[in-house]
Amino acid sequence: MKTFYWNPETLDFFQLLKESEGNEKMKESVEMFVYNECDLEDNENYEDLIKDLLYQIENTTLEEIENLKK
């Protein structure tokens, strides 16, 4: 799987959305975010971006995200 850099505030937003609205709402919002806000670069596709963002949301704690902001 390709790995991308995501702004800590983006990860934080989707972590909090997952906690407040649930996993399905968060996944829908991630897809909308990637399609509407992300620009593809060489050899990238939206599906890879979505998979990586979801992976990082699922595998990064709020504490780790806060440390990234420092």
Gaussian input, Z-matrix of N, CA and C with variables (Angstrom, degrees):
# hf/3-21g

backbone

0 1
 N
 C     1     B1
 C     2     B2     1     A1
 N     3     B3     2     A2     1     D1
 C     4     B4     3     A3     2     D2
 C     5     B5     4     A4     3     D3
 N     6     B6     5     A5     4     D4
 C     7     B7     6     A6     5     D5
 C     8     B8     7     A7     6     D6
 N     9     B9     8     A8     7     D7
 C    10    B10     9     A9     8     D8
 C    11    B11    10    A10     9     D9
 N    12    B12    11    A11    10    D10
 C    13    B13    12    A12    11    D11
 C    14    B14    13    A13    12    D12
 N    15    B15    14    A14    13    D13
 C    16    B16    15    A15    14    D14
 C    17    B17    16    A16    15    D15
 N    18    B18    17    A17    16    D16
 C    19    B19    18    A18    17    D17
 C    20    B20    19    A19    18    D18
 N    21    B21    20    A20    19    D19
 C    22    B22    21    A21    20    D20
 C    23    B23    22    A22    21    D21
 N    24    B24    23    A23    22    D22
 C    25    B25    24    A24    23    D23
 C    26    B26    25    A25    24    D24
 N    27    B27    26    A26    25    D25
 C    28    B28    27    A27    26    D26
 C    29    B29    28    A28    27    D27
 N    30    B30    29    A29    28    D28
 C    31    B31    30    A30    29    D29
 C    32    B32    31    A31    30    D30
 N    33    B33    32    A32    31    D31
 C    34    B34    33    A33    32    D32
 C    35    B35    34    A34    33    D33
 N    36    B36    35    A35    34    D34
 C    37    B37    36    A36    35    D35
 C    38    B38    37    A37    36    D36
 N    39    B39    38    A38    37    D37
 C    40    B40    39    A39    38    D38
 C    41    B41    40    A40    39    D39
 N    42    B42    41    A41    40    D40
 C    43    B43    42    A42    41    D41
 C    44    B44    43    A43    42    D42
 N    45    B45    44    A44    43    D43
 C    46    B46    45    A45    44    D44
 C    47    B47    46    A46    45    D45
 N    48    B48    47    A47    46    D46
 C    49    B49    48    A48    47    D47
 C    50    B50    49    A49    48    D48
 N    51    B51    50    A50    49    D49
 C    52    B52    51    A51    50    D50
 C    53    B53    52    A52    51    D51
 N    54    B54    53    A53    52    D52
 C    55    B55    54    A54    53    D53
 C    56    B56    55    A55    54    D54
 N    57    B57    56    A56    55    D55
 C    58    B58    57    A57    56    D56
 C    59    B59    58    A58    57    D57
 N    60    B60    59    A59    58    D58
 C    61    B61    60    A60    59    D59
 C    62    B62    61    A61    60    D60
 N    63    B63    62    A62    61    D61
 C    64    B64    63    A63    62    D62
 C    65    B65    64    A64    63    D63
 N    66    B66    65    A65    64    D64
 C    67    B67    66    A66    65    D65
 C    68    B68    67    A67    66    D66
 N    69    B69    68    A68    67    D67
 C    70    B70    69    A69    68    D68
 C    71    B71    70    A70    69    D69
 N    72    B72    71    A71    70    D70
 C    73    B73    72    A72    71    D71
 C    74    B74    73    A73    72    D72
 N    75    B75    74    A74    73    D73
 C    76    B76    75    A75    74    D74
 C    77    B77    76    A76    75    D75
 N    78    B78    77    A77    76    D76
 C    79    B79    78    A78    77    D77
 C    80    B80    79    A79    78    D78
 N    81    B81    80    A80    79    D79
 C    82    B82    81    A81    80    D80
 C    83    B83    82    A82    81    D81
 N    84    B84    83    A83    82    D82
 C    85    B85    84    A84    83    D83
 C    86    B86    85    A85    84    D84
 N    87    B87    86    A86    85    D85
 C    88    B88    87    A87    86    D86
 C    89    B89    88    A88    87    D87
 N    90    B90    89    A89    88    D88
 C    91    B91    90    A90    89    D89
 C    92    B92    91    A91    90    D90
 N    93    B93    92    A92    91    D91
 C    94    B94    93    A93    92    D92
 C    95    B95    94    A94    93    D93
 N    96    B96    95    A95    94    D94
 C    97    B97    96    A96    95    D95
 C    98    B98    97    A97    96    D96
 N    99    B99    98    A98    97    D97
 C   100   B100    99    A99    98    D98
 C   101   B101   100   A100    99    D99
 N   102   B102   101   A101   100   D100
 C   103   B103   102   A102   101   D101
 C   104   B104   103   A103   102   D102
 N   105   B105   104   A104   103   D103
 C   106   B106   105   A105   104   D104
 C   107   B107   106   A106   105   D105
 N   108   B108   107   A107   106   D106
 C   109   B109   108   A108   107   D107
 C   110   B110   109   A109   108   D108
 N   111   B111   110   A110   109   D109
 C   112   B112   111   A111   110   D110
 C   113   B113   112   A112   111   D111
 N   114   B114   113   A113   112   D112
 C   115   B115   114   A114   113   D113
 C   116   B116   115   A115   114   D114
 N   117   B117   116   A116   115   D115
 C   118   B118   117   A117   116   D116
 C   119   B119   118   A118   117   D117
 N   120   B120   119   A119   118   D118
 C   121   B121   120   A120   119   D119
 C   122   B122   121   A121   120   D120
 N   123   B123   122   A122   121   D121
 C   124   B124   123   A123   122   D122
 C   125   B125   124   A124   123   D123
 N   126   B126   125   A125   124   D124
 C   127   B127   126   A126   125   D125
 C   128   B128   127   A127   126   D126
 N   129   B129   128   A128   127   D127
 C   130   B130   129   A129   128   D128
 C   131   B131   130   A130   129   D129
 N   132   B132   131   A131   130   D130
 C   133   B133   132   A132   131   D131
 C   134   B134   133   A133   132   D132
 N   135   B135   134   A134   133   D133
 C   136   B136   135   A135   134   D134
 C   137   B137   136   A136   135   D135
 N   138   B138   137   A137   136   D136
 C   139   B139   138   A138   137   D137
 C   140   B140   139   A139   138   D138
 N   141   B141   140   A140   139   D139
 C   142   B142   141   A141   140   D140
 C   143   B143   142   A142   141   D141
 N   144   B144   143   A143   142   D142
 C   145   B145   144   A144   143   D143
 C   146   B146   145   A145   144   D144
 N   147   B147   146   A146   145   D145
 C   148   B148   147   A147   146   D146
 C   149   B149   148   A148   147   D147
 N   150   B150   149   A149   148   D148
 C   151   B151   150   A150   149   D149
 C   152   B152   151   A151   150   D150
 N   153   B153   152   A152   151   D151
 C   154   B154   153   A153   152   D152
 C   155   B155   154   A154   153   D153
 N   156   B156   155   A155   154   D154
 C   157   B157   156   A156   155   D155
 C   158   B158   157   A157   156   D156
 N   159   B159   158   A158   157   D157
 C   160   B160   159   A159   158   D158
 C   161   B161   160   A160   159   D159
 N   162   B162   161   A161   160   D160
 C   163   B163   162   A162   161   D161
 C   164   B164   163   A163   162   D162
 N   165   B165   164   A164   163   D163
 C   166   B166   165   A165   164   D164
 C   167   B167   166   A166   165   D165
 N   168   B168   167   A167   166   D166
 C   169   B169   168   A168   167   D167
 C   170   B170   169   A169   168   D168
 N   171   B171   170   A170   169   D169
 C   172   B172   171   A171   170   D170
 C   173   B173   172   A172   171   D171
 N   174   B174   173   A173   172   D172
 C   175   B175   174   A174   173   D173
 C   176   B176   175   A175   174   D174
 N   177   B177   176   A176   175   D175
 C   178   B178   177   A177   176   D176
 C   179   B179   178   A178   177   D177
 N   180   B180   179   A179   178   D178
 C   181   B181   180   A180   179   D179
 C   182   B182   181   A181   180   D180
 N   183   B183   182   A182   181   D181
 C   184   B184   183   A183   182   D182
 C   185   B185   184   A184   183   D183
 N   186   B186   185   A185   184   D184
 C   187   B187   186   A186   185   D185
 C   188   B188   187   A187   186   D186
 N   189   B189   188   A188   187   D187
 C   190   B190   189   A189   188   D188
 C   191   B191   190   A190   189   D189
 N   192   B192   191   A191   190   D190
 C   193   B193   192   A192   191   D191
 C   194   B194   193   A193   192   D192
 N   195   B195   194   A194   193   D193
 C   196   B196   195   A195   194   D194
 C   197   B197   196   A196   195   D195
 N   198   B198   197   A197   196   D196
 C   199   B199   198   A198   197   D197
 C   200   B200   199   A199   198   D198
 N   201   B201   200   A200   199   D199
 C   202   B202   201   A201   200   D200
 C   203   B203   202   A202   201   D201
 N   204   B204   203   A203   202   D202
 C   205   B205   204   A204   203   D203
 C   206   B206   205   A205   204   D204
 N   207   B207   206   A206   205   D205
 C   208   B208   207   A207   206   D206
 C   209   B209   208   A208   207   D207

   B1=1.4558
   B2=1.5328
   B3=1.3123
   B4=1.4650
   B5=1.5245
   B6=1.3270
   B7=1.4554
   B8=1.5273
   B9=1.3201
   B10=1.4555
   B11=1.5216
   B12=1.3222
   B13=1.4587
   B14=1.5249
   B15=1.3303
   B16=1.4649
   B17=1.5180
   B18=1.2896
   B19=1.4569
   B20=1.5316
   B21=1.3393
   B22=1.4664
   B23=1.5301
   B24=1.3264
   B25=1.4721
   B26=1.5307
   B27=1.3245
   B28=1.4697
   B29=1.5276
   B30=1.3229
   B31=1.4678
   B32=1.5275
   B33=1.3158
   B34=1.4557
   B35=1.5250
   B36=1.3202
   B37=1.4687
   B38=1.5248
   B39=1.3250
   B40=1.4607
   B41=1.5276
   B42=1.3308
   B43=1.4666
   B44=1.5323
   B45=1.3223
   B46=1.4692
   B47=1.5281
   B48=1.3219
   B49=1.4639
   B50=1.5225
   B51=1.3130
   B52=1.4675
   B53=1.5197
   B54=1.3312
   B55=1.4626
   B56=1.5237
   B57=1.3324
   B58=1.4661
   B59=1.5303
   B60=1.3373
   B61=1.4686
   B62=1.5262
   B63=1.3264
   B64=1.4559
   B65=1.5247
   B66=1.3169
   B67=1.4543
   B68=1.5331
   B69=1.3235
   B70=1.4695
   B71=1.5256
   B72=1.3187
   B73=1.4648
   B74=1.5258
   B75=1.3353
   B76=1.4499
   B77=1.5266
   B78=1.3201
   B79=1.4688
   B80=1.5322
   B81=1.3209
   B82=1.4682
   B83=1.5270
   B84=1.3182
   B85=1.4604
   B86=1.5213
   B87=1.3386
   B88=1.4639
   B89=1.5220
   B90=1.3220
   B91=1.4634
   B92=1.5204
   B93=1.3217
   B94=1.4592
   B95=1.5221
   B96=1.3304
   B97=1.4533
   B98=1.5286
   B99=1.3114
   B100=1.4662
   B101=1.5291
   B102=1.3240
   B103=1.4630
   B104=1.5257
   B105=1.3273
   B106=1.4616
   B107=1.5241
   B108=1.3286
   B109=1.4568
   B110=1.5290
   B111=1.3176
   B112=1.4692
   B113=1.5249
   B114=1.3124
   B115=1.4590
   B116=1.5191
   B117=1.3178
   B118=1.4564
   B119=1.5182
   B120=1.3326
   B121=1.4524
   B122=1.5220
   B123=1.3087
   B124=1.4614
   B125=1.5324
   B126=1.3151
   B127=1.4713
   B128=1.5260
   B129=1.3104
   B130=1.4591
   B131=1.5193
   B132=1.3183
   B133=1.4628
   B134=1.5272
   B135=1.3079
   B136=1.4618
   B137=1.5307
   B138=1.3197
   B139=1.4585
   B140=1.5278
   B141=1.3480
   B142=1.4724
   B143=1.5255
   B144=1.3337
   B145=1.4694
   B146=1.5284
   B147=1.3200
   B148=1.4718
   B149=1.5214
   B150=1.3302
   B151=1.4652
   B152=1.5191
   B153=1.3310
   B154=1.4557
   B155=1.5239
   B156=1.3221
   B157=1.4611
   B158=1.5213
   B159=1.3221
   B160=1.4669
   B161=1.5311
   B162=1.3286
   B163=1.4607
   B164=1.5248
   B165=1.3249
   B166=1.4617
   B167=1.5239
   B168=1.3230
   B169=1.4682
   B170=1.5278
   B171=1.3217
   B172=1.4624
   B173=1.5309
   B174=1.3233
   B175=1.4622
   B176=1.5270
   B177=1.3168
   B178=1.4508
   B179=1.5226
   B180=1.3206
   B181=1.4622
   B182=1.5295
   B183=1.3156
   B184=1.4651
   B185=1.5255
   B186=1.3215
   B187=1.4711
   B188=1.5275
   B189=1.3326
   B190=1.4666
   B191=1.5291
   B192=1.3183
   B193=1.4655
   B194=1.5180
   B195=1.3214
   B196=1.4729
   B197=1.5205
   B198=1.3226
   B199=1.4712
   B200=1.5162
   B201=1.3418
   B202=1.4669
   B203=1.5306
   B204=1.3187
   B205=1.4671
   B206=1.5123
   B207=1.3292
   B208=1.4698
   B209=1.5099
   A1=108.70
   A2=115.41
   A3=120.55
   A4=109.43
   A5=114.99
   A6=121.09
   A7=109.01
   A8=115.78
   A9=122.23
   A10=109.33
   A11=115.48
   A12=120.47
   A13=108.17
   A14=115.78
   A15=121.66
   A16=108.46
   A17=115.96
   A18=122.83
   A19=108.30
   A20=118.34
   A21=120.33
   A22=113.23
   A23=116.93
   A24=119.91
   A25=111.17
   A26=116.94
   A27=120.94
   A28=109.60
   A29=116.31
   A30=120.17
   A31=110.40
   A32=117.40
   A33=122.68
   A34=110.79
   A35=115.93
   A36=120.52
   A37=110.95
   A38=116.93
   A39=119.74
   A40=112.68
   A41=117.84
   A42=120.50
   A43=109.96
   A44=115.14
   A45=119.64
   A46=111.37
   A47=116.93
   A48=120.43
   A49=110.48
   A50=116.51
   A51=120.93
   A52=110.55
   A53=116.78
   A54=120.79
   A55=112.31
   A56=116.91
   A57=119.48
   A58=113.63
   A59=117.29
   A60=120.32
   A61=114.11
   A62=117.10
   A63=120.72
   A64=112.91
   A65=114.61
   A66=122.20
   A67=112.88
   A68=117.96
   A69=120.46
   A70=112.15
   A71=117.08
   A72=121.58
   A73=110.26
   A74=116.30
   A75=120.50
   A76=110.13
   A77=118.05
   A78=121.29
   A79=111.09
   A80=117.16
   A81=120.81
   A82=110.57
   A83=116.24
   A84=120.85
   A85=111.88
   A86=117.21
   A87=120.85
   A88=109.90
   A89=117.01
   A90=120.32
   A91=111.15
   A92=117.10
   A93=120.40
   A94=110.88
   A95=117.31
   A96=122.21
   A97=110.89
   A98=117.00
   A99=120.40
   A100=110.68
   A101=117.57
   A102=120.22
   A103=112.73
   A104=117.36
   A105=120.48
   A106=115.37
   A107=117.82
   A108=120.49
   A109=115.00
   A110=117.74
   A111=120.49
   A112=110.66
   A113=114.93
   A114=121.92
   A115=108.56
   A116=116.03
   A117=120.29
   A118=110.48
   A119=115.11
   A120=121.51
   A121=107.68
   A122=117.17
   A123=121.87
   A124=112.26
   A125=115.20
   A126=123.43
   A127=114.35
   A128=118.23
   A129=121.61
   A130=108.98
   A131=115.33
   A132=119.90
   A133=108.44
   A134=115.39
   A135=120.32
   A136=112.18
   A137=116.99
   A138=120.27
   A139=111.15
   A140=117.07
   A141=120.27
   A142=110.99
   A143=116.33
   A144=119.72
   A145=110.76
   A146=116.46
   A147=120.91
   A148=110.24
   A149=117.27
   A150=120.73
   A151=111.44
   A152=116.66
   A153=119.29
   A154=111.88
   A155=117.10
   A156=119.22
   A157=110.58
   A158=118.10
   A159=120.79
   A160=110.77
   A161=116.66
   A162=120.70
   A163=110.83
   A164=116.63
   A165=119.55
   A166=112.08
   A167=117.62
   A168=121.04
   A169=109.42
   A170=116.43
   A171=121.38
   A172=112.58
   A173=117.49
   A174=120.98
   A175=114.38
   A176=116.91
   A177=121.53
   A178=108.02
   A179=116.36
   A180=119.55
   A181=110.06
   A182=115.82
   A183=120.13
   A184=110.64
   A185=117.07
   A186=120.45
   A187=110.58
   A188=116.90
   A189=120.28
   A190=111.05
   A191=116.53
   A192=120.89
   A193=109.86
   A194=117.25
   A195=120.52
   A196=110.65
   A197=117.41
   A198=120.79
   A199=111.98
   A200=117.31
   A201=120.94
   A202=111.64
   A203=116.61
   A204=121.34
   A205=112.81
   A206=117.68
   A207=121.71
   A208=111.28
   D1=137.50
   D2=176.50
   D3=-73.12
   D4=147.63
   D5=179.73
   D6=-116.90
   D7=137.27
   D8=-178.35
   D9=-125.93
   D10=158.95
   D11=174.44
   D12=-86.91
   D13=130.85
   D14=174.86
   D15=-120.12
   D16=136.32
   D17=176.38
   D18=-55.99
   D19=134.82
   D20=179.20
   D21=-56.52
   D22=-33.85
   D23=178.52
   D24=-65.85
   D25=-33.02
   D26=177.12
   D27=-66.48
   D28=-47.92
   D29=178.18
   D30=-60.55
   D31=-42.78
   D32=179.65
   D33=-60.57
   D34=-47.33
   D35=-179.47
   D36=-56.95
   D37=-48.77
   D38=-176.59
   D39=-72.81
   D40=-30.20
   D41=173.21
   D42=-61.92
   D43=-47.58
   D44=-179.16
   D45=-66.92
   D46=-36.85
   D47=176.62
   D48=-63.03
   D49=-42.02
   D50=178.22
   D51=-60.08
   D52=-43.95
   D53=-179.79
   D54=-65.67
   D55=-37.43
   D56=-174.79
   D57=-90.01
   D58=-34.55
   D59=-173.41
   D60=-112.59
   D61=-13.16
   D62=178.95
   D63=101.16
   D64=166.39
   D65=-173.65
   D66=-65.87
   D67=-42.04
   D68=-177.24
   D69=-65.21
   D70=-44.02
   D71=177.75
   D72=-62.18
   D73=-41.00
   D74=178.99
   D75=-63.10
   D76=-44.78
   D77=-179.73
   D78=-62.21
   D79=-42.77
   D80=177.02
   D81=-60.57
   D82=-42.50
   D83=-179.14
   D84=-67.92
   D85=-36.23
   D86=176.22
   D87=-61.82
   D88=-46.25
   D89=179.47
   D90=-60.26
   D91=-46.37
   D92=179.07
   D93=-61.83
   D94=-42.48
   D95=179.12
   D96=-60.18
   D97=-49.39
   D98=-177.47
   D99=-62.91
   D100=-47.36
   D101=-178.61
   D102=-65.36
   D103=-33.56
   D104=-174.55
   D105=-96.61
   D106=-24.87
   D107=-171.88
   D108=-115.82
   D109=-15.54
   D110=-175.33
   D111=-101.12
   D112=140.02
   D113=175.42
   D114=-104.30
   D115=129.56
   D116=179.69
   D117=-75.43
   D118=141.64
   D119=173.92
   D120=-111.97
   D121=-172.10
   D122=-175.82
   D123=-51.93
   D124=128.96
   D125=175.25
   D126=59.18
   D127=23.04
   D128=175.60
   D129=-102.04
   D130=154.66
   D131=171.36
   D132=-140.71
   D133=160.71
   D134=-175.13
   D135=-61.35
   D136=-36.68
   D137=-178.17
   D138=-62.27
   D139=-41.25
   D140=177.99
   D141=-63.98
   D142=-40.85
   D143=178.54
   D144=-63.29
   D145=-44.96
   D146=-179.53
   D147=-61.96
   D148=-47.43
   D149=-179.32
   D150=-59.80
   D151=-44.30
   D152=-178.16
   D153=-68.46
   D154=-42.78
   D155=178.98
   D156=-62.05
   D157=-44.82
   D158=177.63
   D159=-61.05
   D160=-41.43
   D161=178.58
   D162=-61.01
   D163=-46.39
   D164=-178.71
   D165=-67.22
   D166=-35.51
   D167=176.65
   D168=-63.63
   D169=-44.11
   D170=-177.54
   D171=-70.90
   D172=-27.75
   D173=-170.67
   D174=-113.85
   D175=13.66
   D176=176.98
   D177=-124.28
   D178=128.72
   D179=-179.59
   D180=-82.17
   D181=161.22
   D182=176.29
   D183=-60.54
   D184=-34.76
   D185=178.22
   D186=-64.66
   D187=-42.82
   D188=178.04
   D189=-63.44
   D190=-38.62
   D191=178.79
   D192=-64.30
   D193=-43.52
   D194=178.51
   D195=-60.46
   D196=-39.25
   D197=177.96
   D198=-65.77
   D199=-32.58
   D200=177.82
   D201=-67.29
   D202=-28.05
   D203=-178.89
   D204=-73.31
   D205=-16.79
   D206=-175.91
   D207=-80.97

